[in-house]
Amino acid sequence: MGARTDDVATVRSFNRFYTGVIGVLGEGLAGTPYSLTEARVLFELAQRPRTAALDLRRALGLDAGYLSRMLARFEADGLIARDRDPADARRQVARLTERGRAVTATLDERSSAEVAALLDGLPDAGRRRLTAAMRTITAVLEGTGPEPAVTLRGLRPGDLGWIVQRNGALYAAECGWDRTYEALVASVVAEYVDGHDPERENAWIAEVDGEPVGGVFCVRREEKVAQLRLLHVEPSARGLGVGAALVAECVRFAAAAGYAEIMLWTTALQRPAHRLYARAGFELETEEPPVRRFGDMIHGQVWRRRL
């Protein structure tokens, strides 16, 4: 499947915004006469005693003519020296001069100072979110690094309102359900708080990189039957194992709490969740006749698993 138009627009908008933030569109990078591309070439040259022009072009994806003109300017400014590769006379190599290393060091110091000033202007939470997002962008585009770790935690102040809001918003966007579903979620949450038995009921929030991405409740249905309720996973975190982790924790808790069985109610519309429940050992027990609920015709289902 190709990229969605709104996703393309999001990336392009971010590029325009961030290049403005870091000053790339100004006269020079970090208050110097050098552009971002020129600075990248200088930084690359500083990584080793000498670098082949061909290697530079490949590493940075630059046009051969553009790179040649840039190196000629650097040479005229006394930043680099160029000669032939002793191992292959057909290849041209470049190295930074003392002046070139001094200019590169100045660029490095000024760039670091500008980024530090940007980060210092952010609250701690905002700085953590920003740097985590940047690490994620790098890992995704490079295709390297592990998938972000999923962690589960108990409820904190504010989580109950977040659960109601996100369930209401997601099911409205993805299923077209009206506000009566959000009202149902609010009533489930209120019931959990009013009659909470900490020995036999629990709830969890899933986090990725410190941000909430899902949640689930395990509540008492009957003396020997637990119920899994309000499972949801944010679209941005799907495919990371969030749903599986939440369901597994519900099953584990229910078994440890002494229940003989755990059940859940869902609809025929939630097919991805069906696969998740089946992998966790649940079996479809009941197909309910369609009824009008949440502004839609709902085909309810009951799934169960022995513990």
Secondary structure as a PSIPRED ss2 file (coil, helix, strand):
# PSIPRED VFORMAT (PSIPRED V4.0)

   1 M C   1.000  0.000  0.000
   2 G C   1.000  0.000  0.000
   3 A C   1.000  0.000  0.000
   4 R C   1.000  0.000  0.000
   5 T H   0.000  1.000  0.000
   6 D H   0.000  1.000  0.000
   7 D H   0.000  1.000  0.000
   8 V H   0.000  1.000  0.000
   9 A H   0.000  1.000  0.000
  10 T H   0.000  1.000  0.000
  11 V H   0.000  1.000  0.000
  12 R H   0.000  1.000  0.000
  13 S H   0.000  1.000  0.000
  14 F H   0.000  1.000  0.000
  15 N H   0.000  1.000  0.000
  16 R H   0.000  1.000  0.000
  17 F H   0.000  1.000  0.000
  18 Y H   0.000  1.000  0.000
  19 T H   0.000  1.000  0.000
  20 G H   0.000  1.000  0.000
  21 V H   0.000  1.000  0.000
  22 I C   1.000  0.000  0.000
  23 G C   1.000  0.000  0.000
  24 V C   1.000  0.000  0.000
  25 L C   1.000  0.000  0.000
  26 G C   1.000  0.000  0.000
  27 E C   1.000  0.000  0.000
  28 G C   1.000  0.000  0.000
  29 L H   0.000  1.000  0.000
  30 A H   0.000  1.000  0.000
  31 G H   0.000  1.000  0.000
  32 T C   1.000  0.000  0.000
  33 P C   1.000  0.000  0.000
  34 Y C   1.000  0.000  0.000
  35 S C   1.000  0.000  0.000
  36 L H   0.000  1.000  0.000
  37 T H   0.000  1.000  0.000
  38 E H   0.000  1.000  0.000
  39 A H   0.000  1.000  0.000
  40 R H   0.000  1.000  0.000
  41 V H   0.000  1.000  0.000
  42 L H   0.000  1.000  0.000
  43 F H   0.000  1.000  0.000
  44 E H   0.000  1.000  0.000
  45 L H   0.000  1.000  0.000
  46 A C   1.000  0.000  0.000
  47 Q C   1.000  0.000  0.000
  48 R C   1.000  0.000  0.000
  49 P C   1.000  0.000  0.000
  50 R C   1.000  0.000  0.000
  51 T E   0.000  0.000  1.000
  52 A E   0.000  0.000  1.000
  53 A H   0.000  1.000  0.000
  54 L H   0.000  1.000  0.000
  55 D H   0.000  1.000  0.000
  56 L H   0.000  1.000  0.000
  57 R H   0.000  1.000  0.000
  58 R H   0.000  1.000  0.000
  59 A H   0.000  1.000  0.000
  60 L H   0.000  1.000  0.000
  61 G C   1.000  0.000  0.000
  62 L C   1.000  0.000  0.000
  63 D C   1.000  0.000  0.000
  64 A H   0.000  1.000  0.000
  65 G H   0.000  1.000  0.000
  66 Y H   0.000  1.000  0.000
  67 L H   0.000  1.000  0.000
  68 S H   0.000  1.000  0.000
  69 R H   0.000  1.000  0.000
  70 M H   0.000  1.000  0.000
  71 L H   0.000  1.000  0.000
  72 A H   0.000  1.000  0.000
  73 R H   0.000  1.000  0.000
  74 F H   0.000  1.000  0.000
  75 E H   0.000  1.000  0.000
  76 A H   0.000  1.000  0.000
  77 D C   1.000  0.000  0.000
  78 G C   1.000  0.000  0.000
  79 L C   1.000  0.000  0.000
  80 I E   0.000  0.000  1.000
  81 A E   0.000  0.000  1.000
  82 R E   0.000  0.000  1.000
  83 D E   0.000  0.000  1.000
  84 R E   0.000  0.000  1.000
  85 D E   0.000  0.000  1.000
  86 P C   1.000  0.000  0.000
  87 A C   1.000  0.000  0.000
  88 D E   0.000  0.000  1.000
  89 A E   0.000  0.000  1.000
  90 R E   0.000  0.000  1.000
  91 R E   0.000  0.000  1.000
  92 Q E   0.000  0.000  1.000
  93 V E   0.000  0.000  1.000
  94 A E   0.000  0.000  1.000
  95 R E   0.000  0.000  1.000
  96 L E   0.000  0.000  1.000
  97 T C   1.000  0.000  0.000
  98 E H   0.000  1.000  0.000
  99 R H   0.000  1.000  0.000
 100 G H   0.000  1.000  0.000
 101 R H   0.000  1.000  0.000
 102 A H   0.000  1.000  0.000
 103 V H   0.000  1.000  0.000
 104 T H   0.000  1.000  0.000
 105 A H   0.000  1.000  0.000
 106 T H   0.000  1.000  0.000
 107 L H   0.000  1.000  0.000
 108 D H   0.000  1.000  0.000
 109 E H   0.000  1.000  0.000
 110 R H   0.000  1.000  0.000
 111 S H   0.000  1.000  0.000
 112 S H   0.000  1.000  0.000
 113 A H   0.000  1.000  0.000
 114 E H   0.000  1.000  0.000
 115 V H   0.000  1.000  0.000
 116 A H   0.000  1.000  0.000
 117 A H   0.000  1.000  0.000
 118 L H   0.000  1.000  0.000
 119 L H   0.000  1.000  0.000
 120 D H   0.000  1.000  0.000
 121 G C   1.000  0.000  0.000
 122 L C   1.000  0.000  0.000
 123 P C   1.000  0.000  0.000
 124 D H   0.000  1.000  0.000
 125 A H   0.000  1.000  0.000
 126 G H   0.000  1.000  0.000
 127 R H   0.000  1.000  0.000
 128 R H   0.000  1.000  0.000
 129 R H   0.000  1.000  0.000
 130 L H   0.000  1.000  0.000
 131 T H   0.000  1.000  0.000
 132 A H   0.000  1.000  0.000
 133 A H   0.000  1.000  0.000
 134 M H   0.000  1.000  0.000
 135 R H   0.000  1.000  0.000
 136 T H   0.000  1.000  0.000
 137 I H   0.000  1.000  0.000
 138 T H   0.000  1.000  0.000
 139 A H   0.000  1.000  0.000
 140 V H   0.000  1.000  0.000
 141 L H   0.000  1.000  0.000
 142 E H   0.000  1.000  0.000
 143 G C   1.000  0.000  0.000
 144 T C   1.000  0.000  0.000
 145 G C   1.000  0.000  0.000
 146 P C   1.000  0.000  0.000
 147 E C   1.000  0.000  0.000
 148 P C   1.000  0.000  0.000
 149 A C   1.000  0.000  0.000
 150 V E   0.000  0.000  1.000
 151 T E   0.000  0.000  1.000
 152 L E   0.000  0.000  1.000
 153 R E   0.000  0.000  1.000
 154 G C   1.000  0.000  0.000
 155 L C   1.000  0.000  0.000
 156 R C   1.000  0.000  0.000
 157 P C   1.000  0.000  0.000
 158 G C   1.000  0.000  0.000
 159 D H   0.000  1.000  0.000
 160 L H   0.000  1.000  0.000
 161 G H   0.000  1.000  0.000
 162 W H   0.000  1.000  0.000
 163 I H   0.000  1.000  0.000
 164 V H   0.000  1.000  0.000
 165 Q H   0.000  1.000  0.000
 166 R H   0.000  1.000  0.000
 167 N H   0.000  1.000  0.000
 168 G H   0.000  1.000  0.000
 169 A H   0.000  1.000  0.000
 170 L H   0.000  1.000  0.000
 171 Y H   0.000  1.000  0.000
 172 A H   0.000  1.000  0.000
 173 A H   0.000  1.000  0.000
 174 E H   0.000  1.000  0.000
 175 C H   0.000  1.000  0.000
 176 G C   1.000  0.000  0.000
 177 W C   1.000  0.000  0.000
 178 D C   1.000  0.000  0.000
 179 R H   0.000  1.000  0.000
 180 T H   0.000  1.000  0.000
 181 Y H   0.000  1.000  0.000
 182 E H   0.000  1.000  0.000
 183 A H   0.000  1.000  0.000
 184 L H   0.000  1.000  0.000
 185 V H   0.000  1.000  0.000
 186 A H   0.000  1.000  0.000
 187 S H   0.000  1.000  0.000
 188 V H   0.000  1.000  0.000
 189 V H   0.000  1.000  0.000
 190 A H   0.000  1.000  0.000
 191 E H   0.000  1.000  0.000
 192 Y H   0.000  1.000  0.000
 193 V H   0.000  1.000  0.000
 194 D H   0.000  1.000  0.000
 195 G C   1.000  0.000  0.000
 196 H C   1.000  0.000  0.000
 197 D C   1.000  0.000  0.000
 198 P C   1.000  0.000  0.000
 199 E C   1.000  0.000  0.000
 200 R C   1.000  0.000  0.000
 201 E C   1.000  0.000  0.000
 202 N E   0.000  0.000  1.000
 203 A E   0.000  0.000  1.000
 204 W E   0.000  0.000  1.000
 205 I E   0.000  0.000  1.000
 206 A E   0.000  0.000  1.000
 207 E E   0.000  0.000  1.000
 208 V E   0.000  0.000  1.000
 209 D C   1.000  0.000  0.000
 210 G C   1.000  0.000  0.000
 211 E E   0.000  0.000  1.000
 212 P E   0.000  0.000  1.000
 213 V E   0.000  0.000  1.000
 214 G E   0.000  0.000  1.000
 215 G E   0.000  0.000  1.000
 216 V E   0.000  0.000  1.000
 217 F E   0.000  0.000  1.000
 218 C E   0.000  0.000  1.000
 219 V E   0.000  0.000  1.000
 220 R E   0.000  0.000  1.000
 221 R E   0.000  0.000  1.000
 222 E E   0.000  0.000  1.000
 223 E C   1.000  0.000  0.000
 224 K C   1.000  0.000  0.000
 225 V E   0.000  0.000  1.000
 226 A E   0.000  0.000  1.000
 227 Q E   0.000  0.000  1.000
 228 L E   0.000  0.000  1.000
 229 R E   0.000  0.000  1.000
 230 L E   0.000  0.000  1.000
 231 L E   0.000  0.000  1.000
 232 H E   0.000  0.000  1.000
 233 V E   0.000  0.000  1.000
 234 E C   1.000  0.000  0.000
 235 P H   0.000  1.000  0.000
 236 S H   0.000  1.000  0.000
 237 A H   0.000  1.000  0.000
 238 R C   1.000  0.000  0.000
 239 G C   1.000  0.000  0.000
 240 L C   1.000  0.000  0.000
 241 G C   1.000  0.000  0.000
 242 V H   0.000  1.000  0.000
 243 G H   0.000  1.000  0.000
 244 A H   0.000  1.000  0.000
 245 A H   0.000  1.000  0.000
 246 L H   0.000  1.000  0.000
 247 V H   0.000  1.000  0.000
 248 A H   0.000  1.000  0.000
 249 E H   0.000  1.000  0.000
 250 C H   0.000  1.000  0.000
 251 V H   0.000  1.000  0.000
 252 R H   0.000  1.000  0.000
 253 F H   0.000  1.000  0.000
 254 A H   0.000  1.000  0.000
 255 A H   0.000  1.000  0.000
 256 A H   0.000  1.000  0.000
 257 A C   1.000  0.000  0.000
 258 G C   1.000  0.000  0.000
 259 Y C   1.000  0.000  0.000
 260 A C   1.000  0.000  0.000
 261 E E   0.000  0.000  1.000
 262 I E   0.000  0.000  1.000
 263 M E   0.000  0.000  1.000
 264 L E   0.000  0.000  1.000
 265 W E   0.000  0.000  1.000
 266 T E   0.000  0.000  1.000
 267 T E   0.000  0.000  1.000
 268 A C   1.000  0.000  0.000
 269 L C   1.000  0.000  0.000
 270 Q C   1.000  0.000  0.000
 271 R H   0.000  1.000  0.000
 272 P H   0.000  1.000  0.000
 273 A H   0.000  1.000  0.000
 274 H H   0.000  1.000  0.000
 275 R H   0.000  1.000  0.000
 276 L H   0.000  1.000  0.000
 277 Y H   0.000  1.000  0.000
 278 A H   0.000  1.000  0.000
 279 R H   0.000  1.000  0.000
 280 A C   1.000  0.000  0.000
 281 G C   1.000  0.000  0.000
 282 F C   1.000  0.000  0.000
 283 E E   0.000  0.000  1.000
 284 L E   0.000  0.000  1.000
 285 E E   0.000  0.000  1.000
 286 T E   0.000  0.000  1.000
 287 E E   0.000  0.000  1.000
 288 E C   1.000  0.000  0.000
 289 P C   1.000  0.000  0.000
 290 P C   1.000  0.000  0.000
 291 V E   0.000  0.000  1.000
 292 R E   0.000  0.000  1.000
 293 R E   0.000  0.000  1.000
 294 F C   1.000  0.000  0.000
 295 G C   1.000  0.000  0.000
 296 D E   0.000  0.000  1.000
 297 M E   0.000  0.000  1.000
 298 I E   0.000  0.000  1.000
 299 H C   1.000  0.000  0.000
 300 G E   0.000  0.000  1.000
 301 Q E   0.000  0.000  1.000
 302 V E   0.000  0.000  1.000
 303 W E   0.000  0.000  1.000
 304 R E   0.000  0.000  1.000
 305 R E   0.000  0.000  1.000
 306 R E   0.000  0.000  1.000
 307 L C   1.000  0.000  0.000
